[in-house]
Amino acid sequence: MPVRSPYPDVEIPDVSLFDFLFTGFGERAGDPALIDGSSGATITFGELEGMVGKIAAALAERGIGAGDVVALFAPNTPHYVAVFHGILRANAVVTSVNSLYTPGELAHQLADSGAQLVFTVSPFLDRAMAAAAEVGLPPQAIVVLDGAEGHTGLRDLLATTAEPPAQTVTGADTAVLPYSSGTTGRAKGVVLTHRNLVANLQQISVMGKVAGDTKILAVLPFFHIYGMTVMMNQGLHKRSTVVTMPRFDLQEFLRVISEYRVGRVYIAPPVAVALAKHPIVDQYDLSCIDVIFSGAAPLDAELGHAVAKRLGCTVLQGYGMTELSPVSHCMPDDRPDLDLNSCGFAIPNVVSKLVDPETGEEVGPGGRGELWVKGPNVMSGYLNNPEATAITLDDEGYLHTGDVATVTEEGVFTIVDRVKELIKYKGYQVPPAELEALLLTHDKIADAAVIGVHDADGEEVPKAFVVRQQDTDLTADEVMTFVAERIAPHKKVRVVEFIDQIPKSASGKILRKDLRARERAS
Ligand code: AYL
């Protein structure tokens, strides 16, 4: 039987994300919406709304409008938020890009999404220029937020005297195109509509006590759907104050929390390890923390309890996926008694079921099955990729997550395994297919396959099985260096094993199951 959320359905207004978030700041207009954790610079709700309107007007003047795609390649700052919503307010679409991407990776996303304009910052300009050149975008198509010679800067956009264009987008229109590999293959554009994003904000709204006096830490990147929905947009929705950090640095993270008295901290599990174990944590007054919420990879309950005890706060876990906008299951603030290995209940308007991947039979409480999710937060599909969409979304509207879960009689879900190829390194996606394709470009490599293995700290890391070309010598270090020079650091191959042959099915598909079994046996 499909499991319905135990929460009553919430209403999802049929409006654009801009109208949903920016309507009626009223008395709050003068309150801080965003604080730059590094500099302390603050933007109020009213100021943000003004900036969004100007950016939209300036984009419209430059010919950007309905359906156009604009890439956002920048670290978390208050200006990121203004630009993100300025692009949407111009009726255009945001494709958010991983800040660590190499020019090649960025070029792939620019070409695949059809981006016409790129927003970046001066420290990223070299990579943006190289990628733009690769896909034939002129240098003038790169806006440098903090300014650079020969490029439009944020200041230029804000100087416009034009009015923002009429809003033409509806809930059904595409709002963002984050990239995800999903269950198989390379990173693909995930088509999320305004309605998807509005829905997920309404759905998570009933789960957590996030309010006008809550300070939210945004250290996880806004380019990833976790930062985008749960930090940036939830913060705006609840009229909370979002404190931004451009990257994770433990000392700076602790300083910012302590100095700005942050109450709600969203993390991925590796941060929990530092919070539980690092001696430096004791040097900061972290009594302001009310809730630490972990998502993006499995949190170990023991670790979570250690963090809760050390900091005297509540630790909660949620589950999500880019394709789900992203949250589908989470622990509510008022149930810290739930098993911390679990990811709580299905959120409102979500129906989920567990299906045995071998038999296709539905599995009930006590059994294990692939998690299928249906709800208003489910993506409309992968951009220009009906084959991948068909593999992931079925005719009844269920999204097949590729994650294996269990459920209790009460409706509490726990993720216990993964049946998809995807590897998660510190919560970031590593698509094996991409690494395999890259490895095959090495002239001394005859064949290769990549799977996730666990290192001594229990961290999932990519491991490559490599078949050398006949009569060649190739070392593990050479393989790792070759990969590291061509991709973002989180996708590095961290273990290499040479092997005589990659196990494959009759149709030539890599038998990852056999490689995993080999790994367990070693
Ligand atoms: P993507 N436990 C185990 N695996 C998880 C968990 C979890 N709590 N959360 C995410 N994953 C894995 O698209 C799982 O394999 O989005 C899933 O299919 O980068 C994959 O990560 C999706 O990776 C929130 C808000 C989680 C955000 C998110 C992260 C979305 C990550 C919970 O409340």
Residues whose N, C-alpha, C, O or C-beta is under 5 A from the ligand:
A	BS01	AYL	S180 Y226 G295 A296 A297 P298 L299 G318 Y319 G320 M321 T322 P326 V327 H329 C343 T401 D403 I415 G427 Q429
